Each structure stands twice: as structure tokens, then as C-alpha cells.
């Protein structure tokens, strides 16, 4: 923004995808709850289809906003897409509609995070990293209801901390999600090199895709770790402190 480099903004946008474009992969965390007739391959294909649909949708939004108004009129706007669509209608009512839809769209991110985190807590409880009560399964629905309730309560408490804390927590989550993706891809790469059996699901160009994914997530993670330092004038960023505290808490439970 302003005199800053567009490259920095582009890299930040790419890195933030670890959090804000999260969702398509959340289904795999609940794969044990799938219908018996639903294969692992079908789940993976559904995830890829969701990713493709999201890519088309967001690219269409960017192209539409860029076609609605000159970029010179939008570059200084806090919400360029809303401003672009607002310029197309009398009184700018379309901008309000875009903001309302974008607000509702946030539920997609939070819903996916809720699915992922609740199943993570469930798995950790099953491995005795957390109290075993968290692994309780609902008799009727078959879902880890204690883990879901725990995540809901903690989310409400976290939101009450205010914008400053929530912003730092989101940055921390983005950083750790990117790190998680990179570690998962490295583990998968190692397993594929060791295994002699054919995997359940094989993607064309798998080795190349894995290496590209590792490189991309490494860029994400590196930037998200470094970026808070550039904005704190030499002081320790809150994101770093939160991450260190969370790591110590995890070590204590372990």
C-alpha cells in the first residue's frame, strides 16, 4: 500500500491463503466419519474439486472488480472490491451487498477451522496427549461432541479478547498452518520414497507436485514468520510470543 512494493503485498496475500483460503482440506480431518460407501479416493477428488471451484470463484471476483473501475481509483480504498462494485450502482448499494456476502463468507473459514481443530483435539485425546474425555463420541451422530463444544467455548472466549489479540492470533494461525502443510508434505514425500506399495490415491506428476507444494509452503511459512518482525520496530512481535507460549503449553502436555 502507498509507497510499498507490490511484490511484498503479493507475497503477503499468497502467504495469508494458508488461513483465509483454508477450508477445502478440512473434510479429510473427519474422514473417519464418512459413510462406509464413500471411498478415500472420492474424498480426495471432492477436495480437489472444491479447490478448483474456489480458484475460479476468486479469480472471477478479481477480474470483475478490475473491470468495474480503474485500478487508480481503487488502490487507496480500504476494500477495493466493494468500492469497485459500488461504483456500478446508484448510491453504491452493491458495495454493501458485497460486504455482507464477504462477512458471511468468513463463516466458511471458521467452520472449516472448527472441523479441523475439533478433530485434532479428538485425535490428541485418543493418543493420550489430552484428557481422554475429549475423545467422547456422540451416540447418535457419531461426532466428537466434547471436542466440538470445547472449540466453540474457546473461540467465544478468544473473540472477547478484542481486535488486537484476534489479529495476532490469526497471524499465528496462518504461520502455523503453513508450517503444518510443509511438514505434512515432507512426511508424505519421505513415506512415498520408502513405501513399496501403491498408494490409495495417485496424482499425475505426484513427485513434482509434492516438491512444488513444499517450496510454496516454505515461502509461506518463512514470510509469515519474518513479516511480524518488520512491523514491530525491533520489539518482539506478539505472534512470536503467542507461538512460543503455545509451544511450551504443548510440551507440558506432552
Phi, psi and omega in degrees: 000144178068237184272000181290162180284139177293335179296317179298319178295321180293318179294320178299316179299316179297316181294324181292344178300335179303329180258305191281339174261010178290148178147316184297331184267359185292334182299326184293337178290337179252027187294334178292341182266004182290161177295143181305332181278354181268117182277162176298321179300319180294323178296315181296318179296321177297320177296316180295322178295320177296320178295318179296316179298319179295321179298313179298317182298309184290325176295322178295320178299315181297315180295320180295315179296320180293332180275342185281330183205153178298143183297333180295335178275345186254341190297332181261004179280145177292324179231084186302318183297315179297318180296321180295313180289328178296330180291347183272347186233150177298131179078357178069028183295334180293332176295319178297320179296319180295318179296319179297317179293320179296322178296316178295328180296333178299333179298332178297315180295311183294325179294317180294321178296320179299317179298313183295311185292319180296321179287331175293315177299319178300314180294320180293322177294323179294332178267008176071021173279336180231166179308137186295340179299335182291339181273008180298137182251136177293132185298319185274313188267343179072018181255153179284079191293327179294318178296320180295315179296320180299316180295320180298314180296314181295325178295316179297319179293320180294321179296331181286351180286344178102169186298320182299315180288318181298320179299317180292321179295319179296318177298319179297316180297319178299316181296315183287327176296317178298319178296319179297315180300317181295315180296319180298318180292323177295319178295317179298318178300316180294319180294320180296325180288329182274327188286144177254351180265156180283131179296161179296321181232128181236128179257138178301135183069031187306314182297317180294319179297319179299313181296320178295321178295319178297316180295317182294315180290331175295320176296314177305306185297314181299315181292318182292332175284320185281324187304315179302327180296323181291340183259004186245007176052045175090347178277159180289121181296147178299325179300320179294317180296317179297317180296317179296317178297320179294321179295318178295321177297317178296320179295322179296317178295322181292000000 
